[in-house]
């Protein structure tokens, strides 16, 4: 899953102007409009994601994941490549400069000067988000991929993406995943407002079909079910 409904189509993230780019009118929960609250929601999720990524070993890379198209190695590349892009988007909301291509990211190519280890991709992005929040990014718009969104909506997309994908990687590699309850709740509220039926399905959908989960299930399980995950999934089936 990439919850970016503005998915990249040509592998290029080039200089542009806001008026050239269509606006995606995604509603955002009120919590995401406050920089302090947004920071408290997102940064612990990314901190946990960095720990999960750091613990992935070579013997984990061929393991299956809850994402049908990826093993652990492929999902790690997907998660880190898009997080690198999203961090760049928040650092440069108008896309005035060229951005990294998430499809060209390969953790196997590390270390590099920018990213000595895979978890450093997460830490660098977290720093970019923190600086952007302090700089007022929530008061404007952010060009994400092929569309622009309000700052709170763009942050909601990032939050939901990494709450769910953090679970994917952690579960596939036998690690715990316990994001803050409010982060889970806000992520679910955001996805609930933007995931239309046309965004689901095996043929180009961003989400699989919703998995039925009981109303009394934990909040994370309800979010996972909405995002097309079976909360009881294990690497052994």
HELIX and SHEET records of a PDB file:
HELIX    1   1 UNK A   18  UNK A   20  5                                   3    
HELIX    2   2 UNK A   30  UNK A   33  5                                   4    
HELIX    3   3 UNK A   35  UNK A   55  1                                  21    
HELIX    4   4 UNK A   58  UNK A   60  5                                   3    
HELIX    5   5 UNK A   72  UNK A   91  1                                  20    
HELIX    6   6 UNK A  102  UNK A  104  5                                   3    
HELIX    7   7 UNK A  107  UNK A  109  5                                   3    
HELIX    8   8 UNK A  118  UNK A  134  1                                  17    
HELIX    9   9 UNK A  137  UNK A  139  5                                   3    
HELIX   10  10 UNK A  151  UNK A  172  1                                  22    
HELIX   11  11 UNK A  181  UNK A  194  1                                  14    
HELIX   12  12 UNK A  197  UNK A  199  5                                   3    
HELIX   13  13 UNK A  219  UNK A  226  1                                   8    
SHEET    1   A 3 UNK A  22  UNK A  23  0                                        
SHEET    2   A 3 UNK A 147  UNK A 150  1                                        
SHEET    3   A 3 UNK A 141  UNK A 143 -1                                        
END                                                                             
